[in-house]
Amino acid sequence: MPSTPQNLKKSLVAEGFEVYRTSPNLIILADRVRDNLLMDSGVAVVQGEPLVVRITLRARAAEFPGDGADTLYERARALAAPIRDRGYGEISSTAVPVTDPGDPSRTLDTWYEVIYERNLAEEGELHPELRFALSVPKTAER
């Protein structure tokens, strides 16, 4: 296993992955939406023993007006079938407000997120598992 998060990040970049953000033990991968725009992909690596792949599935309240929180969480969970089949388990769920950048007291939308993780048996599983995780739809759509 790469001994530090910096080494892990370097190995991911060398394999063609783009990094959106890092924290002491978490590397969040990016989706390239356009040539000049990177977005959070909803896929992350948790550095540790063992390595963990984390996938965040989401439903936007604005996309489903009238749906309550329970229904929105279920919409996010409905995306999980292909990852549950690979051994991912739900670890948490949370509502994340999206605030107006010009007025942080104003909420524009709310994301209902369900987070899944899978422990990897060996480092050799990491790159193929991340490619799979990036291919999975992570946002509920109408």
N, C-alpha and C positions, 0 to 999 in steps of 0.2 A: 504494500500500500504506500502511496506517496506519503512521506513523513509529515508534511505540513500542508495547510490549505493552499499556500502559494504554489507548491509543487503540484498539487492536484489541479489547480486552476491552469497551470502551464500545460499539463498533460491533456486537459480538456480542449484547450485552444489548439494544441498541436494536432488533435484529432478532428478539428474543424467545427467544434462547438463554439458558439458565441456566448459570452458571459454578460449578464444584465447587471448583476450586483453581487457583492460578497459581504459576508460578515465573518466573525471569527471562525465559525465551524459550518457555514452554509454558503453554497455557491448556487445562485439562481441563474438558470440559463435564459437566453433571450430568443425571441422570435424576431426575425427581420421582416417587418411589415412592408417597408420600402427601402430603397438604397440608403437613405439617411435617417431611418426611423427604426429603433429597436424597442421592443415591448417585452414585458415580463411574460415568459412562456407558460408559467404555471408548473414548471419542472425545476427541481432543485436536487442537489447532492448534499447530504449531511455528512460532514467529515467525522470519522470516528471509527471505532471497532465494534461492529462491522460498518462498512459504508452503507448508506441508506439512500434510496431514491424516493423523493417526495413528489407527489402530484396533487395540485390543487384544482378541484373542479368547482365551477361557479354557475350561478344563475343570477341575472340582473333583474332587480325589481321593475325597472322601467320597461324591460322587454315583455313582462307579464303583468300588466296592470290588473289590480284586483286580486292577485294571488297573495295569500298570507305567507308568513315566514315558513311554516311547516311545508307548504306546497312548493315553495322555492327551494328549500333544502332537498326535497324529494326530486325535483327536476335536476339538481346537481348530482344527486346520488344515482339517478338513472343513467348517467354517463359512465358509471363505474364498472359496468359488466365486463368489459375486456381487461380491465386492470385487476379486478377481483380474481379472475381466472388465472392470473399470473402470480397470485400470492400477496397482493396489496391488501392492507387492512385499514379501515377508517381509524384515524387517531383523534380528530377533532372537527368541530363545525363552528363557524362564527359568522356574524353579520358585520360587514365592513362598509362603513359609510364612505361615500365619495363626496368630498366637499368641494365647494367652489374655490378655485385658486385665488380669486379676487376677494372673496368673503368667506373665510373659513367657518363662520357660524352658520352658513347655508349649506344644506345637504342637497346635492344634485341627484344622487342615486344611491342605492345600497346593493352591494354584492353579497350574495348568500354563498359562502364557501364551505366546502367539505374537503378535508385534507386526508390523503391516503399515503401510506409508506410501505416500502418493501425493503427488508434487510437483504443485502447481497452476501452470498456465501464466499465469494472471492472477487478480487479486483478485476479479473478478466471479464466478469459479467457487466461491468459498469458501462462501457461505451455502447454495447448493443442494447442494454436496457434503457439507456437515455435516448437512443434513437427511437425505440419503441414508444417511450413516454412522450416524446415530442410529436409523434404521429397521431396520438389519441386526441379526439375532440375534447376540449376542456371547458367549453362554455355552452350552456343550454341555449337553444335557439327556437324560435317559433316555427 
